[in-house]
Every structure is written in structure tokens, then in C-alpha cells.
Amino acid sequence: METLKFKTNIKCAACVAKVTSALNESAGENKWAVDIQNPAKVLTIESAVDPATVKEALEKVGYKAEEIPA
């Protein structure tokens, strides 16, 4: 299974709630998590998904993601 990490502007639990349906649809339910305690607000995805798909899904709901190279 592939692991992708993104630096995001998802800052709080309300933000996580707002992106949940978009991430569930693009990455898969229970395949992602956002570490809002990390200063970089890291989104980790445990799924074989195209990074561009994740970025596009987040942009549609008003958030940004920058892939962190492995």
C-alpha cells in the first residue's frame, strides 16, 4: 500500500469535518488522517491514489495540499 503525505491548510476539527466527504470520495473511507497538531497540518493517505486527485478534491472544498516528497 502506498503512503502519501501532504502539507495542508486544514487547521482544526471543523476543517477536518468539512473535507471528510471529499477525502472519503477521493482517497477512500478510513484511508486518510490529518495531524492538526503538527505545524505543517500533515494529511496522510494510505491508499494508491493520484496526488492530483487529492489536491483537486481539497481545492473544491476550499483547502490546499502540497505533496511532501517521500
PDB file of N, CA, C and O in Angstrom:
ATOM      1  N   MET A   1       0.850  -1.184   0.000  1.00  0.00           N
ATOM      2  CA  MET A   1       0.000   0.000   0.000  1.00  0.00           C
ATOM      3  C   MET A   1       0.889   1.238   0.000  1.00  0.00           C
ATOM      4  O   MET A   1       1.898   1.298   0.703  1.00  0.00           O
ATOM      5  N   GLU A   2       0.506   2.197  -0.781  1.00  0.00           N
ATOM      6  CA  GLU A   2       1.252   3.437  -0.913  1.00  0.00           C
ATOM      7  C   GLU A   2       0.835   4.425   0.173  1.00  0.00           C
ATOM      8  O   GLU A   2      -0.338   4.510   0.538  1.00  0.00           O
ATOM      9  N   THR A   3       1.820   5.171   0.683  1.00  0.00           N
ATOM     10  CA  THR A   3       1.540   6.218   1.657  1.00  0.00           C
ATOM     11  C   THR A   3       1.930   7.555   1.054  1.00  0.00           C
ATOM     12  O   THR A   3       3.066   7.751   0.624  1.00  0.00           O
ATOM     13  N   LEU A   4       0.975   8.467   1.030  1.00  0.00           N
ATOM     14  CA  LEU A   4       1.215   9.829   0.543  1.00  0.00           C
ATOM     15  C   LEU A   4       1.075  10.790   1.710  1.00  0.00           C
ATOM     16  O   LEU A   4       0.246  10.586   2.596  1.00  0.00           O
ATOM     17  N   LYS A   5       1.893  11.844   1.706  1.00  0.00           N
ATOM     18  CA  LYS A   5       1.796  12.871   2.740  1.00  0.00           C
ATOM     19  C   LYS A   5       1.720  14.235   2.060  1.00  0.00           C
ATOM     20  O   LYS A   5       2.407  14.508   1.075  1.00  0.00           O
ATOM     21  N   PHE A   6       0.858  15.081   2.623  1.00  0.00           N
ATOM     22  CA  PHE A   6       0.648  16.418   2.087  1.00  0.00           C
ATOM     23  C   PHE A   6       0.691  17.432   3.220  1.00  0.00           C
ATOM     24  O   PHE A   6       0.168  17.182   4.306  1.00  0.00           O
ATOM     25  N   LYS A   7       1.315  18.576   2.964  1.00  0.00           N
ATOM     26  CA  LYS A   7       1.220  19.729   3.850  1.00  0.00           C
ATOM     27  C   LYS A   7      -0.067  20.435   3.450  1.00  0.00           C
ATOM     28  O   LYS A   7      -0.291  20.691   2.267  1.00  0.00           O
ATOM     29  N   THR A   8      -0.922  20.756   4.431  1.00  0.00           N
ATOM     30  CA  THR A   8      -2.231  21.333   4.117  1.00  0.00           C
ATOM     31  C   THR A   8      -2.504  22.589   4.937  1.00  0.00           C
ATOM     32  O   THR A   8      -1.711  22.979   5.794  1.00  0.00           O
ATOM     33  N   ASN A   9      -3.629  23.200   4.656  1.00  0.00           N
ATOM     34  CA  ASN A   9      -4.114  24.311   5.485  1.00  0.00           C
ATOM     35  C   ASN A   9      -5.383  23.892   6.231  1.00  0.00           C
ATOM     36  O   ASN A   9      -6.246  24.721   6.516  1.00  0.00           O
ATOM     37  N   ILE A  10      -5.484  22.611   6.539  1.00  0.00           N
ATOM     38  CA  ILE A  10      -6.586  22.062   7.344  1.00  0.00           C
ATOM     39  C   ILE A  10      -6.167  22.247   8.801  1.00  0.00           C
ATOM     40  O   ILE A  10      -5.283  21.540   9.285  1.00  0.00           O
ATOM     41  N   LYS A  11      -6.794  23.193   9.503  1.00  0.00           N
ATOM     42  CA  LYS A  11      -6.275  23.651  10.793  1.00  0.00           C
ATOM     43  C   LYS A  11      -6.968  23.116  12.040  1.00  0.00           C
ATOM     44  O   LYS A  11      -6.372  23.120  13.117  1.00  0.00           O
ATOM     45  N   CYS A  12      -8.217  22.653  11.923  1.00  0.00           N
ATOM     46  CA  CYS A  12      -8.957  22.300  13.131  1.00  0.00           C
ATOM     47  C   CYS A  12      -9.946  21.170  12.849  1.00  0.00           C
ATOM     48  O   CYS A  12     -10.083  20.716  11.713  1.00  0.00           O
ATOM     49  N   ALA A  13     -10.624  20.730  13.891  1.00  0.00           N
ATOM     50  CA  ALA A  13     -11.595  19.644  13.743  1.00  0.00           C
ATOM     51  C   ALA A  13     -12.740  20.030  12.814  1.00  0.00           C
ATOM     52  O   ALA A  13     -13.252  19.182  12.083  1.00  0.00           O
ATOM     53  N   ALA A  14     -13.147  21.289  12.832  1.00  0.00           N
ATOM     54  CA  ALA A  14     -14.209  21.742  11.927  1.00  0.00           C
ATOM     55  C   ALA A  14     -13.740  21.671  10.475  1.00  0.00           C
ATOM     56  O   ALA A  14     -14.517  21.338   9.580  1.00  0.00           O
ATOM     57  N   CYS A  15     -12.474  21.984  10.250  1.00  0.00           N
ATOM     58  CA  CYS A  15     -11.900  21.873   8.905  1.00  0.00           C
ATOM     59  C   CYS A  15     -11.882  20.412   8.457  1.00  0.00           C
ATOM     60  O   CYS A  15     -12.212  20.101   7.313  1.00  0.00           O
ATOM     61  N   VAL A  16     -11.498  19.533   9.359  1.00  0.00           N
ATOM     62  CA  VAL A  16     -11.474  18.097   9.044  1.00  0.00           C
ATOM     63  C   VAL A  16     -12.881  17.641   8.663  1.00  0.00           C
ATOM     64  O   VAL A  16     -13.056  16.885   7.707  1.00  0.00           O
ATOM     65  N   ALA A  17     -13.872  18.097   9.404  1.00  0.00           N
ATOM     66  CA  ALA A  17     -15.257  17.729   9.104  1.00  0.00           C
ATOM     67  C   ALA A  17     -15.653  18.218   7.709  1.00  0.00           C
ATOM     68  O   ALA A  17     -16.375  17.531   6.987  1.00  0.00           O
ATOM     69  N   LYS A  18     -15.179  19.397   7.339  1.00  0.00           N
ATOM     70  CA  LYS A  18     -15.528  19.970   6.042  1.00  0.00           C
ATOM     71  C   LYS A  18     -14.909  19.181   4.883  1.00  0.00           C
ATOM     72  O   LYS A  18     -15.519  19.080   3.818  1.00  0.00           O
ATOM     73  N   VAL A  19     -13.710  18.621   5.073  1.00  0.00           N
ATOM     74  CA  VAL A  19     -13.034  17.896   3.992  1.00  0.00           C
ATOM     75  C   VAL A  19     -13.334  16.400   3.983  1.00  0.00           C
ATOM     76  O   VAL A  19     -12.949  15.700   3.047  1.00  0.00           O
ATOM     77  N   THR A  20     -14.013  15.908   5.006  1.00  0.00           N
ATOM     78  CA  THR A  20     -14.231  14.464   5.143  1.00  0.00           C
ATOM     79  C   THR A  20     -14.876  13.826   3.921  1.00  0.00           C
ATOM     80  O   THR A  20     -14.363  12.823   3.425  1.00  0.00           O
ATOM     81  N   SER A  21     -15.964  14.360   3.424  1.00  0.00           N
ATOM     82  CA  SER A  21     -16.629  13.710   2.293  1.00  0.00           C
ATOM     83  C   SER A  21     -15.757  13.753   1.046  1.00  0.00           C
ATOM     84  O   SER A  21     -15.728  12.786   0.284  1.00  0.00           O
ATOM     85  N   ALA A  22     -15.042  14.862   0.822  1.00  0.00           N
ATOM     86  CA  ALA A  22     -14.164  14.966  -0.346  1.00  0.00           C
ATOM     87  C   ALA A  22     -13.025  13.957  -0.262  1.00  0.00           C
ATOM     88  O   ALA A  22     -12.689  13.320  -1.260  1.00  0.00           O
ATOM     89  N   LEU A  23     -12.429  13.805   0.915  1.00  0.00           N
ATOM     90  CA  LEU A  23     -11.324  12.856   1.058  1.00  0.00           C
ATOM     91  C   LEU A  23     -11.807  11.409   1.050  1.00  0.00           C
ATOM     92  O   LEU A  23     -11.129  10.530   0.519  1.00  0.00           O
ATOM     93  N   ASN A  24     -12.963  11.164   1.633  1.00  0.00           N
ATOM     94  CA  ASN A  24     -13.514   9.806   1.581  1.00  0.00           C
ATOM     95  C   ASN A  24     -13.762   9.388   0.135  1.00  0.00           C
ATOM     96  O   ASN A  24     -13.521   8.241  -0.242  1.00  0.00           O
ATOM     97  N   GLU A  25     -14.245  10.330  -0.666  1.00  0.00           N
ATOM     98  CA  GLU A  25     -14.540  10.039  -2.070  1.00  0.00           C
ATOM     99  C   GLU A  25     -13.265   9.856  -2.894  1.00  0.00           C
ATOM    100  O   GLU A  25     -13.205   8.967  -3.743  1.00  0.00           O
ATOM    101  N   SER A  26     -12.249  10.683  -2.657  1.00  0.00           N
ATOM    102  CA  SER A  26     -11.043  10.619  -3.486  1.00  0.00           C
ATOM    103  C   SER A  26     -10.016   9.605  -2.991  1.00  0.00           C
ATOM    104  O   SER A  26      -9.341   8.970  -3.802  1.00  0.00           O
ATOM    105  N   ALA A  27      -9.886   9.442  -1.675  1.00  0.00           N
ATOM    106  CA  ALA A  27      -8.849   8.555  -1.127  1.00  0.00           C
ATOM    107  C   ALA A  27      -9.406   7.264  -0.552  1.00  0.00           C
ATOM    108  O   ALA A  27      -8.695   6.263  -0.465  1.00  0.00           O
ATOM    109  N   GLY A  28     -10.669   7.280  -0.160  1.00  0.00           N
ATOM    110  CA  GLY A  28     -11.269   6.103   0.448  1.00  0.00           C
ATOM    111  C   GLY A  28     -11.539   6.323   1.923  1.00  0.00           C
ATOM    112  O   GLY A  28     -10.738   6.927   2.636  1.00  0.00           O
ATOM    113  N   GLU A  29     -12.665   5.829   2.363  1.00  0.00           N
ATOM    114  CA  GLU A  29     -13.056   5.971   3.764  1.00  0.00           C
ATOM    115  C   GLU A  29     -12.066   5.238   4.660  1.00  0.00           C
ATOM    116  O   GLU A  29     -11.673   4.109   4.364  1.00  0.00           O
ATOM    117  N   ASN A  30     -11.667   5.872   5.745  1.00  0.00           N
ATOM    118  CA  ASN A  30     -10.713   5.326   6.714  1.00  0.00           C
ATOM    119  C   ASN A  30      -9.334   5.087   6.117  1.00  0.00           C
ATOM    120  O   ASN A  30      -8.567   4.283   6.648  1.00  0.00           O
ATOM    121  N   LYS A  31      -9.005   5.767   5.026  1.00  0.00           N
ATOM    122  CA  LYS A  31      -7.692   5.634   4.387  1.00  0.00           C
ATOM    123  C   LYS A  31      -6.842   6.890   4.564  1.00  0.00           C
ATOM    124  O   LYS A  31      -5.747   6.976   4.009  1.00  0.00           O
ATOM    125  N   TRP A  32      -7.336   7.865   5.331  1.00  0.00           N
ATOM    126  CA  TRP A  32      -6.628   9.124   5.481  1.00  0.00           C
ATOM    127  C   TRP A  32      -6.769   9.665   6.898  1.00  0.00           C
ATOM    128  O   TRP A  32      -7.678   9.288   7.638  1.00  0.00           O
ATOM    129  N   ALA A  33      -5.848  10.561   7.262  1.00  0.00           N
ATOM    130  CA  ALA A  33      -5.887  11.233   8.568  1.00  0.00           C
ATOM    131  C   ALA A  33      -5.132  12.548   8.446  1.00  0.00           C
ATOM    132  O   ALA A  33      -4.174  12.657   7.680  1.00  0.00           O
ATOM    133  N   VAL A  34      -5.573  13.548   9.210  1.00  0.00           N
ATOM    134  CA  VAL A  34      -4.892  14.838   9.247  1.00  0.00           C
ATOM    135  C   VAL A  34      -4.360  15.043  10.655  1.00  0.00           C
ATOM    136  O   VAL A  34      -5.105  14.950  11.630  1.00  0.00           O
ATOM    137  N   ASP A  35      -3.065  15.323  10.755  1.00  0.00           N
ATOM    138  CA  ASP A  35      -2.444  15.612  12.046  1.00  0.00           C
ATOM    139  C   ASP A  35      -2.512  17.121  12.257  1.00  0.00           C
ATOM    140  O   ASP A  35      -1.618  17.855  11.837  1.00  0.00           O
ATOM    141  N   ILE A  36      -3.579  17.580  12.911  1.00  0.00           N
ATOM    142  CA  ILE A  36      -3.739  19.020  13.121  1.00  0.00           C
ATOM    143  C   ILE A  36      -2.837  19.545  14.241  1.00  0.00           C
ATOM    144  O   ILE A  36      -2.737  20.756  14.434  1.00  0.00           O
ATOM    145  N   GLN A  37      -2.188  18.654  14.972  1.00  0.00           N
ATOM    146  CA  GLN A  37      -1.236  19.072  15.998  1.00  0.00           C
ATOM    147  C   GLN A  37       0.124  19.413  15.389  1.00  0.00           C
ATOM    148  O   GLN A  37       0.888  20.181  15.974  1.00  0.00           O
ATOM    149  N   ASN A  38       0.428  18.855  14.234  1.00  0.00           N
ATOM    150  CA  ASN A  38       1.671  19.120  13.528  1.00  0.00           C
ATOM    151  C   ASN A  38       1.599  20.518  12.905  1.00  0.00           C
ATOM    152  O   ASN A  38       0.587  20.851  12.289  1.00  0.00           O
ATOM    153  N   PRO A  39       2.631  21.335  13.046  1.00  0.00           N
ATOM    154  CA  PRO A  39       2.597  22.685  12.458  1.00  0.00           C
ATOM    155  C   PRO A  39       2.354  22.684  10.948  1.00  0.00           C
ATOM    156  O   PRO A  39       1.813  23.652  10.414  1.00  0.00           O
ATOM    157  N   ALA A  40       2.742  21.621  10.257  1.00  0.00           N
ATOM    158  CA  ALA A  40       2.538  21.532   8.806  1.00  0.00           C
ATOM    159  C   ALA A  40       1.151  20.997   8.462  1.00  0.00           C
ATOM    160  O   ALA A  40       0.794  20.920   7.286  1.00  0.00           O
ATOM    161  N   LYS A  41       0.353  20.619   9.491  1.00  0.00           N
ATOM    162  CA  LYS A  41      -1.008  20.091   9.268  1.00  0.00           C
ATOM    163  C   LYS A  41      -0.977  18.972   8.225  1.00  0.00           C
ATOM    164  O   LYS A  41      -1.603  19.072   7.169  1.00  0.00           O
ATOM    165  N   VAL A  42      -0.241  17.913   8.539  1.00  0.00           N
ATOM    166  CA  VAL A  42       0.044  16.853   7.576  1.00  0.00           C
ATOM    167  C   VAL A  42      -1.145  15.913   7.375  1.00  0.00           C
ATOM    168  O   VAL A  42      -1.693  15.346   8.321  1.00  0.00           O
ATOM    169  N   LEU A  43      -1.517  15.777   6.109  1.00  0.00           N
ATOM    170  CA  LEU A  43      -2.531  14.816   5.677  1.00  0.00           C
ATOM    171  C   LEU A  43      -1.785  13.576   5.213  1.00  0.00           C
ATOM    172  O   LEU A  43      -0.925  13.658   4.336  1.00  0.00           O
ATOM    173  N   THR A  44      -2.109  12.425   5.798  1.00  0.00           N
ATOM    174  CA  THR A  44      -1.501  11.157   5.403  1.00  0.00           C
ATOM    175  C   THR A  44      -2.584  10.292   4.780  1.00  0.00           C
ATOM    176  O   THR A  44      -3.665  10.118   5.343  1.00  0.00           O
ATOM    177  N   ILE A  45      -2.272   9.751   3.603  1.00  0.00           N
ATOM    178  CA  ILE A  45      -3.208   8.882   2.894  1.00  0.00           C
ATOM    179  C   ILE A  45      -2.563   7.521   2.702  1.00  0.00           C
ATOM    180  O   ILE A  45      -1.457   7.417   2.172  1.00  0.00           O
ATOM    181  N   GLU A  46      -3.257   6.481   3.132  1.00  0.00           N
ATOM    182  CA  GLU A  46      -2.796   5.099   2.984  1.00  0.00           C
ATOM    183  C   GLU A  46      -3.602   4.444   1.875  1.00  0.00           C
ATOM    184  O   GLU A  46      -4.442   3.579   2.125  1.00  0.00           O
ATOM    185  N   SER A  47      -3.336   4.866   0.651  1.00  0.00           N
ATOM    186  CA  SER A  47      -4.113   4.370  -0.479  1.00  0.00           C
ATOM    187  C   SER A  47      -3.356   4.679  -1.765  1.00  0.00           C
ATOM    188  O   SER A  47      -2.615   5.660  -1.837  1.00  0.00           O
ATOM    189  N   ALA A  48      -3.543   3.851  -2.763  1.00  0.00           N
ATOM    190  CA  ALA A  48      -2.941   4.106  -4.069  1.00  0.00           C
ATOM    191  C   ALA A  48      -3.848   5.064  -4.827  1.00  0.00           C
ATOM    192  O   ALA A  48      -4.730   4.644  -5.576  1.00  0.00           O
ATOM    193  N   VAL A  49      -3.620   6.342  -4.626  1.00  0.00           N
ATOM    194  CA  VAL A  49      -4.436   7.380  -5.258  1.00  0.00           C
ATOM    195  C   VAL A  49      -3.497   8.398  -5.902  1.00  0.00           C
ATOM    196  O   VAL A  49      -2.383   8.622  -5.428  1.00  0.00           O
ATOM    197  N   ASP A  50      -3.957   8.999  -6.971  1.00  0.00           N
ATOM    198  CA  ASP A  50      -3.179  10.019  -7.659  1.00  0.00           C
ATOM    199  C   ASP A  50      -3.134  11.287  -6.800  1.00  0.00           C
ATOM    200  O   ASP A  50      -4.187  11.790  -6.407  1.00  0.00           O
ATOM    201  N   PRO A  51      -1.946  11.813  -6.501  1.00  0.00           N
ATOM    202  CA  PRO A  51      -1.862  13.038  -5.696  1.00  0.00           C
ATOM    203  C   PRO A  51      -2.667  14.200  -6.279  1.00  0.00           C
ATOM    204  O   PRO A  51      -3.222  15.003  -5.528  1.00  0.00           O
ATOM    205  N   ALA A  52      -2.735  14.296  -7.586  1.00  0.00           N
ATOM    206  CA  ALA A  52      -3.509  15.376  -8.214  1.00  0.00           C
ATOM    207  C   ALA A  52      -4.993  15.256  -7.884  1.00  0.00           C
ATOM    208  O   ALA A  52      -5.681  16.269  -7.758  1.00  0.00           O
ATOM    209  N   THR A  53      -5.488  14.038  -7.744  1.00  0.00           N
ATOM    210  CA  THR A  53      -6.885  13.810  -7.389  1.00  0.00           C
ATOM    211  C   THR A  53      -7.167  14.349  -5.994  1.00  0.00           C
ATOM    212  O   THR A  53      -8.205  14.968  -5.756  1.00  0.00           O
ATOM    213  N   VAL A  54      -6.244  14.112  -5.079  1.00  0.00           N
ATOM    214  CA  VAL A  54      -6.397  14.597  -3.701  1.00  0.00           C
ATOM    215  C   VAL A  54      -6.379  16.118  -3.673  1.00  0.00           C
ATOM    216  O   VAL A  54      -7.229  16.742  -3.038  1.00  0.00           O
ATOM    217  N   LYS A  55      -5.412  16.714  -4.361  1.00  0.00           N
ATOM    218  CA  LYS A  55      -5.318  18.178  -4.405  1.00  0.00           C
ATOM    219  C   LYS A  55      -6.595  18.787  -4.971  1.00  0.00           C
ATOM    220  O   LYS A  55      -7.121  19.757  -4.424  1.00  0.00           O
ATOM    221  N   GLU A  56      -7.089  18.222  -6.059  1.00  0.00           N
ATOM    222  CA  GLU A  56      -8.306  18.735  -6.699  1.00  0.00           C
ATOM    223  C   GLU A  56      -9.514  18.622  -5.776  1.00  0.00           C
ATOM    224  O   GLU A  56     -10.321  19.548  -5.690  1.00  0.00           O
ATOM    225  N   ALA A  57      -9.640  17.493  -5.086  1.00  0.00           N
ATOM    226  CA  ALA A  57     -10.770  17.291  -4.169  1.00  0.00           C
ATOM    227  C   ALA A  57     -10.739  18.324  -3.041  1.00  0.00           C
ATOM    228  O   ALA A  57     -11.776  18.868  -2.664  1.00  0.00           O
ATOM    229  N   LEU A  58      -9.551  18.591  -2.507  1.00  0.00           N
ATOM    230  CA  LEU A  58      -9.437  19.585  -1.433  1.00  0.00           C
ATOM    231  C   LEU A  58      -9.703  20.996  -1.939  1.00  0.00           C
ATOM    232  O   LEU A  58     -10.348  21.792  -1.257  1.00  0.00           O
ATOM    233  N   GLU A  59      -9.211  21.306  -3.123  1.00  0.00           N
ATOM    234  CA  GLU A  59      -9.432  22.643  -3.679  1.00  0.00           C
ATOM    235  C   GLU A  59     -10.916  22.922  -3.894  1.00  0.00           C
ATOM    236  O   GLU A  59     -11.361  24.059  -3.738  1.00  0.00           O
ATOM    237  N   LYS A  60     -11.682  21.896  -4.249  1.00  0.00           N
ATOM    238  CA  LYS A  60     -13.125  22.066  -4.462  1.00  0.00           C
ATOM    239  C   LYS A  60     -13.851  22.481  -3.193  1.00  0.00           C
ATOM    240  O   LYS A  60     -14.895  23.131  -3.260  1.00  0.00           O
ATOM    241  N   VAL A  61     -13.304  22.109  -2.023  1.00  0.00           N
ATOM    242  CA  VAL A  61     -13.935  22.492  -0.758  1.00  0.00           C
ATOM    243  C   VAL A  61     -13.164  23.604  -0.033  1.00  0.00           C
ATOM    244  O   VAL A  61     -13.404  23.874   1.144  1.00  0.00           O
ATOM    245  N   GLY A  62     -12.225  24.251  -0.763  1.00  0.00           N
ATOM    246  CA  GLY A  62     -11.574  25.432  -0.237  1.00  0.00           C
ATOM    247  C   GLY A  62     -10.273  25.240   0.519  1.00  0.00           C
ATOM    248  O   GLY A  62      -9.862  26.124   1.271  1.00  0.00           O
ATOM    249  N   TYR A  63      -9.620  24.108   0.337  1.00  0.00           N
ATOM    250  CA  TYR A  63      -8.363  23.840   1.039  1.00  0.00           C
ATOM    251  C   TYR A  63      -7.258  23.544   0.047  1.00  0.00           C
ATOM    252  O   TYR A  63      -7.520  23.238  -1.116  1.00  0.00           O
ATOM    253  N   LYS A  64      -6.017  23.637   0.511  1.00  0.00           N
ATOM    254  CA  LYS A  64      -4.861  23.396  -0.334  1.00  0.00           C
ATOM    255  C   LYS A  64      -4.030  22.254   0.238  1.00  0.00           C
ATOM    256  O   LYS A  64      -4.032  21.993   1.441  1.00  0.00           O
ATOM    257  N   ALA A  65      -3.317  21.580  -0.667  1.00  0.00           N
ATOM    258  CA  ALA A  65      -2.424  20.494  -0.264  1.00  0.00           C
ATOM    259  C   ALA A  65      -1.190  20.523  -1.140  1.00  0.00           C
ATOM    260  O   ALA A  65      -1.275  20.697  -2.356  1.00  0.00           O
ATOM    261  N   GLU A  66      -0.039  20.351  -0.504  1.00  0.00           N
ATOM    262  CA  GLU A  66       1.228  20.303  -1.216  1.00  0.00           C
ATOM    263  C   GLU A  66       1.878  18.975  -0.840  1.00  0.00           C
ATOM    264  O   GLU A  66       2.130  18.710   0.335  1.00  0.00           O
ATOM    265  N   GLU A  67       2.147  18.139  -1.848  1.00  0.00           N
ATOM    266  CA  GLU A  67       2.700  16.825  -1.571  1.00  0.00           C
ATOM    267  C   GLU A  67       4.088  16.946  -0.948  1.00  0.00           C
ATOM    268  O   GLU A  67       4.915  17.740  -1.396  1.00  0.00           O
ATOM    269  N   ILE A  68       4.330  16.154   0.080  1.00  0.00           N
ATOM    270  CA  ILE A  68       5.634  16.075   0.728  1.00  0.00           C
ATOM    271  C   ILE A  68       6.354  14.884   0.108  1.00  0.00           C
ATOM    272  O   ILE A  68       5.881  13.753   0.222  1.00  0.00           O
ATOM    273  N   PRO A  69       7.502  15.122  -0.553  1.00  0.00           N
ATOM    274  CA  PRO A  69       8.209  14.016  -1.183  1.00  0.00           C
ATOM    275  C   PRO A  69       8.608  12.937  -0.170  1.00  0.00           C
ATOM    276  O   PRO A  69       8.970  13.233   0.968  1.00  0.00           O
ATOM    277  N   ALA A  70       8.532  11.688  -0.614  1.00  0.00           N
ATOM    278  CA  ALA A  70       8.869  10.563   0.281  1.00  0.00           C
ATOM    279  C   ALA A  70      10.346  10.493   0.551  1.00  0.00           C
ATOM    280  O   ALA A  70      10.799   9.611   1.281  1.00  0.00           O
TER     281      ALA A  70
END
